[in-house]
Amino acid sequence: MTLNQLRYVIEVANSTSMNEAARNLFISQPSLSAAIQELETEIGIDIFIRSNRGIKVTPQGKEFLGYARQVVEQYQLVEARYISRSETKKRFSVSMQHYTFAVNAFIEVAKKFGLDDYDFSVYETRTNDVIQNVKNFKSEVGILYLNDFNEQVLRKIFAENDLSFHKLFDCHIYAYITKKHPLAVKDRVTLEELSEYPCLAFDQGDNNSFYFAEELFSTYDYKRIIHASDRATLLNLFVGMDGFTLCSGIICEDLNGDDFKALRLDCDDLMTIGYIKRKGIPLSQIGQLYIEEVEKYKDSILD
């Protein structure tokens, strides 16, 4: 396995065809195909599926590409610092379920480190995408939650994907509603009282398992439920339809405004907010700072 082969694999994955990749690499298409096939034989997996319609990365190939990109990026940093003496931007990426506080923490880190020295990426996305992004090195850190219902299944998935989960803090369960909601005058609320209003949930796509749901009590038989793919749409549904969702109770008014409140759910259940990372790989300096910023929201947890 050579560095050039890793670069070839990355370029092919980023291209629509082997011919296009060969042109971008300034080598012949037969030479590129031979190099890829030699690498696949050496590592014992098919990285790509070839057909008349073009090329497609296999599931095993996606995992290999995650490692390949990390190796090539680290080499580029060493080359820039010690050979070409040029300044190359470092990368930092986070994936998360739809948590405003996790976005806020990302903003604080970006401000402290500055956009001149780093390329930042943030993915507020589905649960399975959070897991896959960390597994494939697309993100260094993934923020999500565990509870009694999903913990056993998700920990098994983490182990299968060589990921480790690290607890940040525990939260009680809250109903997130607008301050104009008919139930907003109450101190606590039950699921039975909430059942008269639409439950708003994030769509999980093809991985729409109860265990991947971002909202707790995903198996509860809600009378009315609406799925949406993004937080902005859900915020509109809160206002327009007196909807609710179940959450940690941590509210960030700087991003969502001050029109919302968290109403304690009348139950003893807890959710554990934490982060996942690649097992055996320590967090970078900026990754550690990001986790420290998220941990600051422990002081915002409602009783």
C-alpha positions in Angstrom: 0.0 0.0 0.0 1.4 3.4 -1.0 0.5 7.0 -0.4 -0.2 7.4 -4.1 -2.7 4.5 -4.0 -4.5 6.2 -1.2 -4.6 9.4 -3.2 -5.9 7.5 -6.2 -8.7 5.9 -4.2 -9.8 9.3 -2.8 -9.8 10.9 -6.3 -11.8 8.0 -7.8 -14.4 8.3 -5.0 -14.7 12.0 -5.7 -15.1 11.5 -9.4 -18.0 10.3 -11.6 -15.9 7.9 -13.5 -12.4 6.2 -13.7 -11.6 8.3 -16.8 -12.4 11.6 -15.0 -10.2 10.5 -12.0 -7.4 9.6 -14.3 -7.5 13.0 -16.1 -7.5 14.8 -12.7 -4.5 12.7 -11.6 -2.6 13.1 -14.9 -2.2 9.4 -15.4 -3.7 6.9 -17.9 -6.9 5.2 -17.1 -5.4 1.7 -17.4 -2.6 2.6 -15.0 -5.2 4.0 -12.5 -7.4 0.9 -12.8 -4.3 -1.4 -12.3 -3.2 0.6 -9.2 -6.7 0.4 -7.6 -7.0 -3.3 -8.4 -3.6 -4.0 -6.9 -4.6 -2.2 -3.7 -7.9 -4.1 -3.5 -6.1 -7.4 -3.8 -3.6 -6.4 -1.1 -6.2 -5.4 1.5 -8.7 -8.1 0.5 -11.8 -5.9 -0.1 -13.6 -4.3 -3.1 -13.4 -0.6 -2.6 -15.5 0.1 -5.7 -18.2 -1.6 -7.7 -17.7 -1.0 -11.5 -20.6 -1.1 -13.9 -21.6 0.4 -17.2 -23.2 3.3 -15.2 -19.9 4.1 -13.6 -18.3 3.4 -10.2 -19.8 3.2 -6.7 -18.1 2.9 -3.3 -18.9 -0.3 -1.4 -19.8 -0.2 2.3 -16.3 -1.6 3.1 -14.8 0.9 0.8 -16.5 3.8 2.7 -14.8 2.7 5.9 -11.4 2.3 4.1 -11.8 5.8 2.6 -12.2 7.3 6.0 -8.8 5.9 7.0 -7.3 6.9 3.7 -8.4 10.5 3.9 -7.0 10.8 7.5 -3.6 9.4 6.4 -3.4 11.7 3.3 -4.5 14.8 5.3 -2.0 14.1 8.0 0.8 13.7 5.4 -0.3 17.0 3.8 0.1 18.8 7.1 3.6 17.3 7.7 4.6 18.2 4.1 3.3 21.7 4.4 5.0 22.3 7.7 8.4 20.7 7.1 8.9 20.5 3.3 7.1 23.2 1.5 7.0 25.4 4.6 3.6 26.6 3.7 0.6 27.1 5.9 -2.2 24.5 5.5 -5.5 24.8 7.2 -6.4 22.2 9.8 -9.9 20.6 9.8 -12.4 20.1 12.5 -15.8 18.6 12.1 -18.6 17.7 14.5 -21.8 15.7 13.9 -24.8 15.9 16.2 -28.4 15.1 16.7 -30.6 18.3 16.6 -29.2 20.0 19.7 -29.0 23.8 19.8 -26.5 23.8 22.6 -24.2 21.6 20.6 -24.3 24.1 17.7 -23.7 26.9 20.2 -20.6 25.1 21.6 -19.4 24.7 18.0 -19.8 28.5 17.4 -17.7 29.3 20.5 -14.9 27.0 19.4 -14.9 28.5 15.9 -14.6 32.0 17.3 -11.7 31.0 19.6 -9.7 29.2 17.0 -10.6 31.4 14.0 -11.6 30.7 10.5 -8.2 31.7 9.1 -6.4 28.6 10.5 -9.2 26.0 10.3 -11.8 24.6 7.9 -14.8 23.9 10.1 -17.7 21.6 9.4 -20.9 21.0 11.4 -23.5 18.4 10.6 -26.8 18.6 12.4 -28.2 15.3 11.2 -29.9 11.9 11.7 -28.7 9.5 14.4 -27.3 6.9 12.0 -25.4 9.7 10.1 -23.8 10.9 13.3 -22.5 7.4 13.9 -21.3 6.9 10.3 -19.7 10.3 10.1 -17.5 9.5 13.2 -16.8 6.0 12.0 -15.6 7.2 8.6 -13.6 10.1 10.0 -15.9 12.7 8.4 -16.3 14.1 12.0 -14.0 13.8 15.0 -16.9 13.9 17.5 -20.6 13.0 17.4 -23.1 14.3 20.0 -26.2 12.1 20.8 -28.1 10.6 23.8 -28.6 7.3 25.4 -31.4 6.2 27.7 -32.8 2.9 29.2 -34.6 2.1 26.0 -31.9 2.6 23.3 -28.6 2.1 25.3 -28.1 -1.6 24.8 -28.7 -1.4 21.0 -26.7 1.7 20.4 -23.7 0.5 22.5 -23.7 -2.7 20.5 -23.6 -0.5 17.3 -20.8 1.6 18.7 -18.7 -1.5 19.5 -19.3 -2.9 16.0 -18.1 0.3 14.5 -15.1 0.7 16.8 -16.5 3.7 18.5 -16.6 4.7 22.2 -19.3 6.6 24.1 -18.4 9.2 26.7 -21.0 10.6 29.1 -21.3 14.4 29.5 -24.4 14.8 31.7 -27.8 13.4 32.6 -31.0 15.4 32.0 -34.7 15.0 33.0 -37.2 14.9 30.2 -39.0 18.1 29.1 -41.7 19.0 26.6 -40.4 21.8 24.4 -43.3 24.1 23.5 -44.0 27.8 22.8 -44.8 30.1 25.6 -48.3 30.6 24.0 -49.1 26.9 24.1 -52.3 26.1 26.1 -50.2 24.0 28.5 -47.5 26.6 29.1 -49.1 27.8 32.3 -48.4 24.4 34.0 -45.4 23.4 36.1 -45.4 19.8 34.9 -47.2 17.9 32.2 -48.0 14.3 31.5 -47.9 12.4 28.2 -51.7 12.0 28.4 -52.1 15.8 28.5 -49.7 16.3 25.6 -51.4 13.6 23.5 -54.1 16.2 22.5 -51.4 18.1 20.6 -49.2 17.0 17.7 -45.8 15.4 18.6 -43.1 16.7 16.4 -40.3 14.3 15.5 -37.2 14.3 13.4 -37.4 12.0 10.4 -34.6 9.3 10.5 -34.8 8.3 6.8 -34.1 4.7 5.9 -32.9 4.0 9.5 -36.3 4.9 11.1 -35.9 2.4 14.0 -37.3 3.3 17.3 -33.8 3.0 18.7 -32.6 5.8 16.4 -35.3 8.2 17.3 -34.1 11.5 18.8 -37.3 11.9 20.8 -37.8 9.8 23.9 -40.7 7.4 24.3 -40.6 6.7 20.5 -42.8 3.6 21.0 -45.6 5.6 22.7 -48.8 5.6 20.7 -49.2 9.3 20.0 -52.6 10.3 18.6 -51.0 12.9 16.4 -47.4 13.0 15.1 -45.6 14.9 12.4 -42.1 14.1 11.1 -39.8 16.8 9.7 -36.2 16.7 8.4 -34.9 20.0 9.9 -35.1 22.1 13.0 -36.3 25.3 11.3 -39.4 23.4 10.0 -40.1 22.0 13.5 -39.8 25.5 15.0 -42.5 26.7 12.6 -44.7 23.7 13.5 -44.4 24.5 17.2 -45.8 28.0 16.6 -48.4 27.1 13.9 -49.8 23.9 15.4 -49.2 24.1 19.1 -46.8 21.1 18.7 -44.4 19.7 21.1 -41.3 17.6 21.2 -39.5 15.9 24.1 -36.0 17.2 24.9 -33.3 17.7 27.5 -34.7 21.1 28.7 -31.5 23.0 27.7 -32.7 26.1 25.8 -30.4 28.4 23.8 -32.3 31.6 23.3 -29.5 33.2 21.3 -30.3 30.8 18.4 -33.9 29.8 18.8 -35.3 33.1 20.3 -37.2 33.6 23.6 -40.6 32.3 22.4 -40.1 28.8 23.7 -40.1 27.1 27.1 -39.3 23.6 28.5 -42.0 22.0 30.6 -40.9 19.2 32.9 -42.5 15.8 32.0 -44.1 14.1 34.9 -41.8 11.0 35.0 -38.5 9.8 36.5 -36.8 8.9 33.2 -33.5 10.4 32.3 -31.5 10.9 29.1 -27.7 10.8 29.1 -26.1 13.3 26.7 -22.7 12.2 25.5 -20.3 12.0 22.6 -18.8 9.3 20.5 -15.4 9.2 18.9 -13.1 6.6 17.3 -11.9 4.1 19.9 -8.2 4.4 20.8 -7.8 7.7 19.0 -7.4 10.7 21.5 -9.3 13.9 20.8 -7.3 16.7 19.2 -6.8 19.9 21.1 -9.7 21.6 19.4 -11.9 18.5 19.9 -11.1 18.6 23.7 -12.0 22.3 23.7 -15.3 21.6 22.0 -16.2 19.0 24.6 -15.4 21.5 27.3 -17.7 24.0 25.7 -20.5 21.4 25.6 -20.0 20.5 29.2 -20.6 24.1 30.2 -24.3 23.5 29.5 -24.4 21.3 32.5 -25.1 24.4 34.5 -28.1 25.1 32.3 -29.8 21.7 33.1 -33.2 22.3 34.7 -34.1 20.5 38.0 
